[in-house]
């Protein structure tokens, strides 16, 4: 099967899933090409996966250029040159529109289109009146649609008023369970010293995100400050970068905890920091899935998270982590103290977290589900061609 994969090159879930899926499909013998403005910063594509750069020429009269059109043109070029069977775009806006344009340019013999919606392309940006009807049209015109959680499937169906007969495949995000193996106490302590500056006996809390407002990074700082104020000796790892980074750091200074926080900026190897951590904090006001939380669980790190969106489909409350109401700093602080103050419970949660990730979210299972979706799409195309 020949597949063109597209995503934004961002520090976030959609880019990570797209790049990981491209690598996995390549390893399973498919011909995959990655089409984007840049390679996602968290991945290095293997040499067997060609990278096709989308150049977006600027034009002074109209600003920064026309990404939607440039991507459509590149997708059509790649499909034409390599006999692409499937164009698979991640994050619907504007990628679903670009894929639709490319398909129309190539005619009936052109590739089929699969659109994976990841969250804010449905619930936030996709809800903007200026985009909604065009995006709904492109999503409906795709040959298949997928989302990472049942929560997002329902949100997409409501937001775009999709008819009942329009299928949405729920294919959970995934991790490489072989690569994400929990570390023993000695290794974790060594990583905590090297990456977080933790002293002997200090516990390390961790947050990983792209620091968009929806992630509520300042809430992480508030929880950490409250934990320290109550006498808990801990350090905090803030991994990533984005619009709310400066606000979170300013708050850390105001609350007098900045010297106990390590700010990493954007990094390629997030796993190193998870291995240094005892607990993972997810404070988002909206999550369609919570891939960062899954990566923590697979690494044997229990998660304390806000109970929003699809997070409860990933974090099993009181088994692999604890879920608290959105914005409730006191409840999250108590949850953190509960696990930091009980080594046996935290160890049980850590072991259960890794087992659950292995059982439900390992890469081979989810890649097989994507392959089955592709096969169904292509079988439908062959059937229609035969009928004609």
Legacy VTK file of the C-alpha trace (Angstrom):
# vtk DataFile Version 3.0
C-alpha trace
ASCII
DATASET POLYDATA
POINTS 388 float
0.000 0.000 0.000
1.266 3.495 -0.847
0.394 6.201 1.675
1.026 9.946 1.883
0.944 11.105 5.538
0.404 14.749 6.498
0.451 16.637 9.796
1.505 19.920 11.295
5.155 19.821 12.491
4.131 20.768 16.011
5.154 19.661 19.499
1.938 17.812 20.237
-0.195 14.720 19.885
-1.326 14.917 16.263
2.211 15.300 14.905
3.555 12.553 17.154
0.825 10.127 16.109
1.289 10.917 12.415
5.071 10.469 12.482
4.908 7.319 14.632
2.248 5.826 12.366
4.340 6.600 9.272
7.336 4.807 10.817
5.239 1.817 11.874
3.568 1.423 8.486
6.960 1.646 6.800
8.275 -1.105 9.090
5.300 -3.275 8.077
6.220 -3.033 4.401
4.064 -0.161 3.186
5.432 2.655 1.041
4.979 5.853 3.081
5.825 9.448 2.247
5.607 12.235 4.824
4.276 15.526 3.460
4.608 18.616 5.681
6.352 21.944 6.071
8.810 20.336 8.521
9.420 16.990 10.200
7.810 16.968 13.687
10.492 17.944 16.238
9.902 14.833 18.357
10.785 12.411 15.542
13.494 11.478 13.100
11.934 9.729 10.146
13.854 6.690 8.855
15.595 7.095 5.518
13.057 4.704 3.993
10.283 7.305 4.557
10.823 10.158 2.080
10.052 13.631 3.402
8.284 15.926 0.922
8.540 19.523 2.065
5.596 21.861 1.517
6.911 25.287 0.559
4.482 28.157 1.102
5.648 31.201 -0.863
4.719 34.506 0.721
3.127 37.317 -1.241
3.505 40.765 0.278
0.026 41.936 -0.663
-1.701 39.063 1.154
0.613 38.207 4.053
2.090 34.816 4.882
1.083 32.763 1.867
-1.533 30.124 1.125
-0.740 26.926 3.009
-3.986 25.133 2.110
-3.355 25.516 -1.618
0.374 24.754 -1.387
-0.333 21.535 0.537
-3.002 20.466 -1.979
-0.560 21.025 -4.817
2.212 19.049 -3.074
-0.143 16.165 -2.192
-1.277 15.961 -5.809
2.354 16.001 -7.029
3.381 13.241 -4.605
0.335 11.126 -5.425
0.906 11.507 -9.144
4.615 10.675 -8.917
4.348 7.665 -6.608
0.936 6.154 -7.355
-0.353 6.921 -3.854
-3.352 4.836 -2.731
-4.214 6.730 0.458
-3.772 10.348 1.513
-3.997 10.315 5.321
-4.166 13.760 6.905
-3.948 14.452 10.643
-5.766 17.441 12.130
-8.669 18.278 9.865
-8.161 22.021 9.513
-7.134 22.795 6.804
-5.693 19.398 5.863
-9.044 17.819 5.010
-9.690 20.697 2.593
-6.240 20.350 1.016
-6.697 16.592 0.592
-10.107 17.131 -1.007
-8.596 19.583 -3.486
-5.758 17.183 -4.327
-8.221 14.336 -4.894
-10.340 16.471 -7.204
-7.250 17.515 -9.151
-6.362 13.856 -9.772
-9.812 12.613 -10.759
-11.479 9.196 -10.217
-8.203 7.285 -10.435
-6.648 9.396 -7.709
-6.045 8.325 -4.092
-8.631 7.873 -1.375
-8.634 10.311 1.563
-8.575 9.484 5.280
-8.985 12.293 7.838
-7.978 11.867 11.485
-9.422 14.525 13.768
-7.436 15.090 16.949
-9.338 17.487 19.187
-9.300 21.259 18.848
-9.792 20.921 15.080
-13.292 19.810 16.114
-14.011 21.472 19.442
-12.354 24.863 19.051
-11.007 25.967 15.680
-13.451 23.734 13.847
-16.319 25.383 15.708
-15.517 28.831 14.323
-18.387 29.972 12.069
-15.850 31.162 9.485
-14.567 27.594 8.990
-17.373 25.270 10.042
-19.278 24.640 6.779
-16.193 24.233 4.600
-14.591 21.895 7.141
-17.816 19.883 7.492
-17.937 19.488 3.711
-14.318 18.263 3.538
-14.771 15.845 6.457
-17.920 14.407 4.861
-16.184 14.145 1.475
-13.367 12.010 2.923
-13.475 8.281 2.296
-12.956 7.559 6.002
-12.737 9.495 9.263
-11.079 8.539 12.543
-10.703 9.965 16.042
-8.696 8.785 19.078
-11.574 8.572 21.579
-15.302 7.946 21.884
-15.588 11.384 23.444
-14.235 13.042 20.283
-16.387 10.859 18.033
-19.468 12.232 19.757
-18.137 15.795 19.668
-17.378 15.575 15.929
-20.785 14.107 15.146
-22.509 16.950 17.010
-20.217 19.754 15.862
-20.435 18.901 12.173
-23.974 17.538 12.305
-22.825 14.302 10.672
-25.576 11.932 9.494
-25.905 8.667 11.424
-24.836 6.644 8.392
-21.452 8.431 8.264
-18.944 6.207 10.052
-16.259 7.485 12.418
-13.580 4.960 13.362
-12.382 5.229 16.956
-8.698 4.281 16.918
-6.961 5.170 20.162
-3.562 6.800 20.151
-0.688 4.462 20.875
2.829 4.119 22.235
5.793 1.884 21.541
5.499 -0.362 24.579
8.893 -1.963 23.927
10.624 1.421 24.013
8.728 2.706 27.063
9.712 0.321 29.824
9.569 1.445 33.473
12.916 2.073 35.127
13.931 0.676 38.489
14.297 2.961 41.514
18.048 3.434 41.094
17.765 4.426 37.425
14.872 6.761 38.154
16.794 8.428 40.986
19.823 8.910 38.725
17.659 10.484 36.001
15.984 12.699 38.595
19.388 14.019 39.691
20.672 14.568 36.162
17.565 16.062 34.536
15.642 17.667 37.399
18.446 18.465 39.831
16.654 16.430 42.486
18.440 15.680 45.742
18.278 12.274 47.425
14.711 11.565 48.525
13.139 14.415 46.550
10.106 13.496 44.486
9.760 14.781 40.943
6.508 15.960 39.383
6.334 16.336 35.601
4.196 18.164 33.057
4.626 17.837 29.280
2.696 19.957 26.792
2.829 22.556 24.054
1.855 25.183 26.656
-1.244 26.332 24.827
-3.880 28.024 26.994
-6.063 24.911 26.899
-3.308 23.007 28.780
-3.529 25.410 31.762
0.188 25.178 32.572
-0.101 27.837 35.332
-2.371 25.411 37.210
0.536 22.954 37.332
2.635 25.631 39.036
-0.179 26.406 41.502
-0.480 22.737 42.469
3.285 22.381 42.837
3.502 25.502 45.017
0.698 24.177 47.233
2.437 20.798 47.563
5.680 22.455 48.660
3.852 24.842 50.997
2.467 21.811 52.830
5.990 20.566 53.509
6.483 18.094 50.665
10.059 18.125 49.339
9.614 17.988 45.567
10.852 19.350 42.271
8.936 20.053 39.075
9.834 19.321 35.458
8.074 21.563 32.935
8.743 19.994 29.529
7.848 21.816 26.329
7.259 25.347 25.152
4.454 27.512 23.834
2.303 30.605 24.393
1.709 30.087 28.140
5.336 29.282 29.034
6.200 32.808 30.153
2.986 33.170 32.177
3.679 29.897 33.982
7.264 30.896 34.750
6.230 34.338 35.970
3.736 32.690 38.305
6.439 30.339 39.609
8.553 33.369 40.526
5.594 35.082 42.205
4.838 31.969 44.254
8.498 31.555 45.202
9.031 28.129 43.628
10.911 28.886 40.402
14.227 27.712 41.859
12.626 24.279 42.349
11.419 24.050 38.723
13.371 22.852 35.676
12.124 24.423 32.426
13.360 22.326 29.504
11.849 24.099 26.500
11.014 21.959 23.471
12.935 18.689 23.536
13.074 15.705 21.215
13.396 12.941 23.808
10.487 13.440 26.188
10.853 9.904 27.554
14.078 10.796 29.366
12.135 13.255 31.511
9.295 10.831 32.175
11.852 8.338 33.473
13.008 10.965 35.967
9.482 11.495 37.312
7.373 10.076 40.120
4.060 11.628 39.073
2.695 13.221 35.901
0.327 16.208 36.054
-2.255 16.944 33.349
-4.294 20.091 34.060
-5.994 20.599 30.679
-9.441 22.096 30.348
-9.964 20.006 27.241
-8.357 16.774 25.988
-9.678 14.532 23.263
-7.363 11.745 24.448
-4.262 12.769 26.407
-1.282 11.233 24.599
1.218 12.753 27.037
-0.626 11.017 29.880
-0.484 7.703 28.014
3.271 8.073 27.478
3.662 8.646 31.215
1.541 5.597 32.091
3.500 3.387 29.684
6.684 4.600 31.373
5.343 3.495 34.755
4.476 6.997 35.964
1.038 7.437 37.610
-1.037 10.375 36.360
-3.033 12.996 38.241
-5.317 14.668 35.707
-8.405 16.770 35.212
-11.439 14.644 34.370
-12.219 16.180 30.983
-12.921 14.914 27.469
-11.384 11.556 26.688
-8.930 11.469 29.609
-11.016 8.917 31.510
-10.656 6.578 28.492
-6.889 6.615 29.121
-6.421 7.051 32.896
-8.233 4.474 35.038
-9.257 6.390 38.158
-7.861 4.978 41.404
-5.957 2.288 39.480
-3.424 3.957 37.183
-3.969 7.527 38.330
-6.375 9.961 39.942
-8.909 12.192 38.196
-10.065 15.504 39.670
-12.514 18.241 38.612
-11.282 20.880 36.181
-9.701 23.892 37.867
-9.881 22.420 41.371
-6.354 23.172 42.608
-7.122 21.912 46.095
-8.432 18.567 44.824
-5.397 18.068 42.593
-3.050 19.027 45.428
-4.687 16.449 47.704
-4.424 13.815 44.959
-0.710 14.525 44.510
-0.108 14.373 48.279
-2.047 11.111 48.502
0.336 9.412 46.066
3.550 11.112 47.167
2.783 10.187 50.758
2.189 6.482 50.105
5.110 4.737 48.396
3.317 1.384 48.217
0.226 2.857 46.580
2.297 4.839 44.109
4.276 1.706 43.210
1.049 -0.245 42.694
-0.331 2.516 40.479
2.931 2.591 38.486
2.887 -1.153 37.824
-0.804 -1.082 36.902
-0.224 1.895 34.604
2.380 0.085 32.528
0.307 -3.133 32.384
-2.774 -1.237 31.237
-0.815 0.609 28.542
0.588 -2.694 27.276
-2.864 -4.267 27.213
-4.747 -1.448 25.489
-2.456 0.989 23.735
0.532 -0.768 22.182
1.522 0.243 18.682
0.935 -3.041 16.761
-2.729 -3.247 17.773
-3.540 0.297 16.703
-1.520 0.169 13.482
-3.454 -2.949 12.503
-6.681 -0.988 13.020
-5.443 1.750 10.687
-4.475 -0.885 8.117
-7.953 -2.420 8.346
-9.497 1.024 7.764
-7.283 1.567 4.711
-8.196 -1.853 3.314
-11.899 -1.155 3.792
-11.573 2.155 1.960
-9.689 0.626 -0.950
-12.092 -2.317 -1.153
-14.972 0.150 -1.394
-13.172 2.017 -4.165
-12.594 -1.225 -6.096
-16.250 -2.171 -5.645
-17.442 1.197 -7.004
-15.058 0.946 -9.956
-16.338 -2.557 -10.761
-19.950 -1.367 -10.569
-19.205 1.439 -13.012
LINES 1 389
388 0 1 2 3 4 5 6 7 8 9 10 11 12 13 14 15 16 17 18 19 20 21 22 23 24 25 26 27 28 29 30 31 32 33 34 35 36 37 38 39 40 41 42 43 44 45 46 47 48 49 50 51 52 53 54 55 56 57 58 59 60 61 62 63 64 65 66 67 68 69 70 71 72 73 74 75 76 77 78 79 80 81 82 83 84 85 86 87 88 89 90 91 92 93 94 95 96 97 98 99 100 101 102 103 104 105 106 107 108 109 110 111 112 113 114 115 116 117 118 119 120 121 122 123 124 125 126 127 128 129 130 131 132 133 134 135 136 137 138 139 140 141 142 143 144 145 146 147 148 149 150 151 152 153 154 155 156 157 158 159 160 161 162 163 164 165 166 167 168 169 170 171 172 173 174 175 176 177 178 179 180 181 182 183 184 185 186 187 188 189 190 191 192 193 194 195 196 197 198 199 200 201 202 203 204 205 206 207 208 209 210 211 212 213 214 215 216 217 218 219 220 221 222 223 224 225 226 227 228 229 230 231 232 233 234 235 236 237 238 239 240 241 242 243 244 245 246 247 248 249 250 251 252 253 254 255 256 257 258 259 260 261 262 263 264 265 266 267 268 269 270 271 272 273 274 275 276 277 278 279 280 281 282 283 284 285 286 287 288 289 290 291 292 293 294 295 296 297 298 299 300 301 302 303 304 305 306 307 308 309 310 311 312 313 314 315 316 317 318 319 320 321 322 323 324 325 326 327 328 329 330 331 332 333 334 335 336 337 338 339 340 341 342 343 344 345 346 347 348 349 350 351 352 353 354 355 356 357 358 359 360 361 362 363 364 365 366 367 368 369 370 371 372 373 374 375 376 377 378 379 380 381 382 383 384 385 386 387
